Amino acid sequence: MACAAARSLSDQDRFICIYRAYLNNKTIAEGRRIPISKAVENPTATEIQDVCSAVGLNAFLEKNKMYSREWNHDVQYRGRVPVQLKH
């Protein structure tokens, strides 16, 4: 049991989380992490997961997670996408 828990923790370390605010047309103070020229208008977590899967990355959707700087708590603003970059 301890080995399974340790393995799952190391697997989780290999994931990065992408929130929709990272790609949105917001300010850097509101959470955007890419240049404004590459930002998109209101991406959804489902769209982010679809794009990552289409590129061949191991990604899944966590619908009930929220970005800490997001002031709007509506369902449409929730979700994060953990993406595995290394195997």
CYANA upper distance limits for C-alpha pairs under 8 A (distance plus 0.5 A):
  1 MET  CA      5 ALA  CA      6.86
  2 ALA  CA      6 ALA  CA      6.62
  3 CYS  CA      7 ARG  CA      6.51
  4 ALA  CA      8 SER  CA      6.68
  5 ALA  CA      9 LEU  CA      6.78
  6 ALA  CA     10 SER  CA      6.83
  7 ARG  CA     11 ASP  CA      6.65
  8 SER  CA     12 GLN  CA      6.64
  9 LEU  CA     13 ASP  CA      6.85
 10 SER  CA     14 ARG  CA      7.31
 11 ASP  CA     15 PHE  CA      7.77
 14 ARG  CA     84 GLN  CA      6.32
 14 ARG  CA     85 LEU  CA      7.31
 14 ARG  CA     86 LYS  CA      6.70
 14 ARG  CA     87 HIS  CA      8.11
 15 PHE  CA     82 PRO  CA      6.19
 15 PHE  CA     83 VAL  CA      5.64
 15 PHE  CA     84 GLN  CA      4.88
 15 PHE  CA     85 LEU  CA      7.07
 15 PHE  CA     86 LYS  CA      8.46
 16 ILE  CA     82 PRO  CA      5.90
 16 ILE  CA     83 VAL  CA      5.85
 16 ILE  CA     84 GLN  CA      7.03
 16 ILE  CA     85 LEU  CA      8.08
 17 CYS  CA     80 ARG  CA      6.90
 17 CYS  CA     81 VAL  CA      5.98
 17 CYS  CA     82 PRO  CA      4.72
 17 CYS  CA     83 VAL  CA      6.70
 18 ILE  CA     22 TYR  CA      7.31
 18 ILE  CA     80 ARG  CA      6.21
 18 ILE  CA     81 VAL  CA      5.60
 18 ILE  CA     82 PRO  CA      6.71
 18 ILE  CA     83 VAL  CA      7.91
 19 TYR  CA     23 LEU  CA      8.15
 19 TYR  CA     45 ALA  CA      7.66
 19 TYR  CA     66 MET  CA      8.26
 19 TYR  CA     67 TYR  CA      6.87
 19 TYR  CA     79 GLY  CA      7.38
 19 TYR  CA     80 ARG  CA      5.24
 19 TYR  CA     81 VAL  CA      7.00
 20 ARG  CA     24 ASN  CA      6.73
 20 ARG  CA     42 ASN  CA      8.09
 20 ARG  CA     43 PRO  CA      6.48
 20 ARG  CA     44 THR  CA      6.70
 20 ARG  CA     45 ALA  CA      6.51
 20 ARG  CA     48 ILE  CA      8.12
 20 ARG  CA     77 TYR  CA      8.30
 20 ARG  CA     79 GLY  CA      8.05
 20 ARG  CA     80 ARG  CA      7.49
 21 ALA  CA     26 LYS  CA      7.73
 21 ALA  CA     30 GLU  CA      8.02
 21 ALA  CA     31 GLY  CA      6.04
 21 ALA  CA     32 ARG  CA      6.16
 21 ALA  CA     67 TYR  CA      7.85
 21 ALA  CA     70 GLU  CA      8.21
 22 TYR  CA     31 GLY  CA      6.15
 22 TYR  CA     32 ARG  CA      4.70
 22 TYR  CA     33 ARG  CA      5.43
 22 TYR  CA     34 ILE  CA      7.29
 23 LEU  CA     32 ARG  CA      6.36
 23 LEU  CA     33 ARG  CA      7.25
 23 LEU  CA     34 ILE  CA      6.91
 23 LEU  CA     38 LYS  CA      8.47
 23 LEU  CA     39 ALA  CA      5.68
 23 LEU  CA     40 VAL  CA      6.66
 23 LEU  CA     43 PRO  CA      7.65
 24 ASN  CA     32 ARG  CA      6.70
 24 ASN  CA     39 ALA  CA      6.04
 24 ASN  CA     40 VAL  CA      5.83
 24 ASN  CA     41 GLU  CA      6.15
 24 ASN  CA     42 ASN  CA      6.09
 24 ASN  CA     43 PRO  CA      6.94
 25 ASN  CA     32 ARG  CA      7.66
 25 ASN  CA     36 ILE  CA      7.02
 25 ASN  CA     39 ALA  CA      6.02
 25 ASN  CA     40 VAL  CA      6.41
 25 ASN  CA     41 GLU  CA      6.12
 25 ASN  CA     42 ASN  CA      7.76
 26 LYS  CA     30 GLU  CA      6.47
 26 LYS  CA     31 GLY  CA      7.46
 26 LYS  CA     32 ARG  CA      6.26
 27 THR  CA     31 GLY  CA      7.15
 27 THR  CA     32 ARG  CA      6.39
 28 ILE  CA     32 ARG  CA      5.17
 28 ILE  CA     33 ARG  CA      6.99
 30 GLU  CA     69 ARG  CA      6.97
 30 GLU  CA     70 GLU  CA      8.15
 31 GLY  CA     69 ARG  CA      7.44
 34 ILE  CA     38 LYS  CA      7.16
 34 ILE  CA     39 ALA  CA      7.02
 35 PRO  CA     39 ALA  CA      6.92
 43 PRO  CA     47 GLU  CA      7.00
 43 PRO  CA     48 ILE  CA      7.57
 44 THR  CA     48 ILE  CA      6.91
 44 THR  CA     76 GLN  CA      7.95
 44 THR  CA     77 TYR  CA      7.99
 44 THR  CA     79 GLY  CA      8.41
 45 ALA  CA     49 GLN  CA      6.67
 45 ALA  CA     61 LEU  CA      7.54
 45 ALA  CA     63 LYS  CA      8.28
 45 ALA  CA     78 ARG  CA      8.03
 45 ALA  CA     79 GLY  CA      5.89
 45 ALA  CA     80 ARG  CA      6.42
 45 ALA  CA     81 VAL  CA      7.01
 46 THR  CA     50 ASP  CA      6.63
 46 THR  CA     61 LEU  CA      7.48
 47 GLU  CA     51 VAL  CA      6.70
 48 ILE  CA     52 CYS  CA      6.72
 48 ILE  CA     81 VAL  CA      7.64
 49 GLN  CA     53 SER  CA      6.59
 49 GLN  CA     59 ALA  CA      6.57
 49 GLN  CA     60 PHE  CA      6.73
 49 GLN  CA     61 LEU  CA      6.93
 49 GLN  CA     81 VAL  CA      6.63
 50 ASP  CA     54 ALA  CA      6.55
 51 VAL  CA     55 VAL  CA      6.77
 52 CYS  CA     56 GLY  CA      6.97
 52 CYS  CA     57 LEU  CA      5.86
 52 CYS  CA     58 ASN  CA      7.86
 52 CYS  CA     59 ALA  CA      6.80
 52 CYS  CA     83 VAL  CA      8.15
 53 SER  CA     57 LEU  CA      5.76
 53 SER  CA     58 ASN  CA      6.86
 53 SER  CA     59 ALA  CA      6.64
 57 LEU  CA     83 VAL  CA      7.23
 57 LEU  CA     84 GLN  CA      7.06
 57 LEU  CA     85 LEU  CA      7.42
 58 ASN  CA     83 VAL  CA      6.25
 58 ASN  CA     84 GLN  CA      5.78
 58 ASN  CA     85 LEU  CA      8.06
 59 ALA  CA     81 VAL  CA      6.91
 59 ALA  CA     82 PRO  CA      6.20
 59 ALA  CA     83 VAL  CA      4.91
 59 ALA  CA     84 GLN  CA      6.89
 60 PHE  CA     81 VAL  CA      6.23
 60 PHE  CA     82 PRO  CA      6.53
 60 PHE  CA     83 VAL  CA      7.52
 61 LEU  CA     79 GLY  CA      7.40
 61 LEU  CA     80 ARG  CA      6.65
 61 LEU  CA     81 VAL  CA      5.39
 61 LEU  CA     82 PRO  CA      7.46
 62 GLU  CA     79 GLY  CA      5.98
 62 GLU  CA     80 ARG  CA      5.89
 62 GLU  CA     81 VAL  CA      6.70
 62 GLU  CA     82 PRO  CA      8.27
 63 LYS  CA     78 ARG  CA      6.64
 63 LYS  CA     79 GLY  CA      4.68
 63 LYS  CA     80 ARG  CA      7.09
 64 ASN  CA     78 ARG  CA      6.61
 64 ASN  CA     79 GLY  CA      6.21
 65 LYS  CA     78 ARG  CA      6.45
 65 LYS  CA     79 GLY  CA      5.48
 65 LYS  CA     80 ARG  CA      6.46
 66 MET  CA     70 GLU  CA      7.75
 66 MET  CA     77 TYR  CA      7.98
 66 MET  CA     78 ARG  CA      5.47
 66 MET  CA     79 GLY  CA      6.22
 66 MET  CA     80 ARG  CA      7.33
 67 TYR  CA     78 ARG  CA      8.02
 67 TYR  CA     79 GLY  CA      8.48
 67 TYR  CA     80 ARG  CA      8.28
 70 GLU  CA     77 TYR  CA      8.31
 72 ASN  CA     77 TYR  CA      7.43
 73 HIS  CA     77 TYR  CA      7.10
 73 HIS  CA     78 ARG  CA      7.74
 74 ASP  CA     78 ARG  CA      7.48
